Amino acid sequence: ANERTFQMISQVAGRAWRSEKSGRVFIQTLMPDQPAIRFAMDYNFDAFVDAELAHRSRCNLPPFWRMAIITLRDLSHEKVSQASENMRQKIDALAPNEASFIVRGPADAPIARVASFFRMQIILQAANPSVMSAVLSRLRETSDIRPAVTITFDVDPVNIL
């Protein structure tokens, strides 16, 4: 979200300043001191990158840790909820029990319903890419999740929606 905020504000501001008649950019926000907004207003890309990387490091996010989002979807909320719990149990059985591997969820996806499908997510974070890869490989090799629902894996996702 920070990258997208910085990009959008910078892009709009760049277009406004590009013409012969310099324009003004108004940013309506409840969080005017949010770093991405501040850096974009100053058009300070280097400072934004430094702050964003420091934040990602503190929060165990890519590129410092690996992340995978497992999204389950079905027309029935009850089925997707049960399947998500089953998936979490399988993950718990396969994943190393250590601080360098984090499992979050299952929880409703940020956009919980799309085109009549209910969606739930499980988020995995791992300090070691080979550990993440091994867990995901073993998870894909295991038997189907019951009840059967659609499952997608997104490694190092661009967004979590």
C-alpha positions in Angstrom: 0.0 0.0 0.0 2.9 2.4 0.8 4.5 1.8 -2.6 1.2 2.3 -4.4 0.4 5.5 -2.4 3.8 6.9 -3.2 3.5 5.9 -6.9 0.0 7.4 -7.4 0.8 10.7 -5.7 4.1 11.1 -7.6 2.5 10.2 -10.9 -0.4 12.7 -10.5 2.0 15.4 -9.2 4.4 14.8 -12.1 1.6 15.2 -14.6 0.4 18.4 -12.9 3.9 20.0 -13.0 4.7 18.8 -16.6 2.6 21.3 -18.5 3.5 24.9 -19.3 1.0 26.0 -16.7 2.1 24.4 -13.5 -0.7 22.8 -11.7 -1.6 22.1 -8.0 -2.1 18.8 -6.4 -4.5 18.4 -3.5 -4.3 15.3 -1.4 -7.3 14.5 0.7 -6.3 12.1 3.6 -6.9 11.4 7.2 -3.2 10.6 7.6 -1.2 13.5 6.3 1.9 12.5 8.2 1.9 9.0 6.8 5.5 8.5 5.4 4.6 7.5 1.9 2.4 10.7 1.6 5.1 12.9 3.1 7.9 11.5 0.8 5.7 11.8 -2.3 4.8 15.4 -1.5 8.5 16.1 -1.3 9.2 13.8 -4.3 11.9 12.1 -2.3 12.2 8.7 -3.8 15.4 7.7 -2.0 14.1 8.6 1.4 10.9 6.7 0.7 12.8 3.5 -0.3 15.0 3.7 2.8 12.0 4.1 5.1 10.0 1.4 3.3 12.8 -1.1 3.4 13.3 -0.4 7.1 9.6 -1.0 7.7 9.6 -4.2 5.7 12.6 -5.5 7.7 10.9 -4.8 11.0 7.7 -6.5 9.9 9.4 -9.6 8.3 8.1 -8.8 4.8 9.7 -9.3 1.4 12.5 -8.9 0.4 13.8 -9.8 3.9 11.4 -12.7 4.5 9.3 -14.8 2.1 5.6 -14.5 2.2 2.9 -16.7 0.7 -0.9 -16.2 0.7 -3.1 -19.2 0.4 -6.6 -18.2 -0.7 -9.5 -20.6 -0.5 -12.8 -19.8 -2.2 -16.2 -21.4 -2.6 -19.9 -20.4 -3.1 -20.6 -21.7 0.4 -19.2 -19.8 3.4 -19.5 -22.9 5.5 -17.5 -25.0 3.1 -14.7 -22.5 2.6 -14.5 -21.9 6.4 -14.2 -25.7 7.1 -11.7 -26.1 4.3 -9.6 -23.2 5.7 -9.5 -24.9 9.1 -8.5 -28.1 7.4 -5.7 -26.3 5.5 -4.5 -24.7 8.7 -4.2 -28.1 10.4 -2.2 -29.4 7.5 0.1 -26.4 7.6 0.6 -26.8 11.3 1.6 -30.4 10.8 4.1 -29.6 8.0 5.5 -26.3 9.2 8.5 -26.0 11.5 7.6 -24.9 14.9 10.0 -21.9 15.2 10.0 -18.2 15.4 11.3 -17.9 11.8 8.1 -19.4 10.4 4.8 -17.6 11.0 1.3 -18.7 10.1 -1.6 -16.2 10.2 -5.2 -17.2 9.8 -7.4 -18.5 8.5 -9.3 -15.2 8.2 -11.7 -13.6 5.7 -9.8 -12.1 2.8 -9.7 -8.3 2.8 -12.3 -8.5 0.0 -14.2 -11.4 1.5 -16.7 -12.0 -1.3 -16.1 -11.7 -5.1 -18.7 -12.7 -7.7 -20.7 -14.8 -5.2 -17.6 -16.6 -4.0 -16.6 -16.4 -0.3 -12.8 -16.0 0.2 -10.6 -16.8 3.1 -6.8 -16.5 3.4 -3.9 -18.1 5.3 -0.7 -16.1 5.3 2.7 -17.7 5.7 6.0 -15.9 6.4 9.4 -17.5 6.5 12.9 -16.1 7.1 14.4 -18.9 4.9 13.1 -19.2 1.3 14.0 -22.9 1.2 11.8 -23.6 4.3 8.9 -21.8 2.7 9.4 -23.7 -0.6 9.5 -27.1 1.3 6.4 -26.4 3.2 4.5 -25.3 0.1 5.7 -28.3 -1.9 4.7 -30.8 0.8 1.3 -29.0 1.2 0.7 -29.3 -2.6 1.6 -33.1 -2.5 -0.8 -33.9 0.3 -4.3 -35.1 -0.4 -7.1 -32.8 -1.4 -8.6 -30.5 1.2 -12.1 -31.6 2.2 -14.6 -30.2 1.5 -13.3 -29.5 -2.0 -12.8 -25.8 -2.7 -10.7 -23.7 -5.0 -7.2 -23.1 -3.6 -4.6 -20.7 -4.9 -1.0 -20.1 -3.7 0.6 -16.6 -4.2 4.3 -16.5 -3.2 5.6 -13.0 -2.5 2.3 -11.4 -3.5 2.2 -7.9 -4.9 -0.8 -7.2 -2.7 -2.9 -9.1 -0.2 -6.3 -8.4 -1.6 
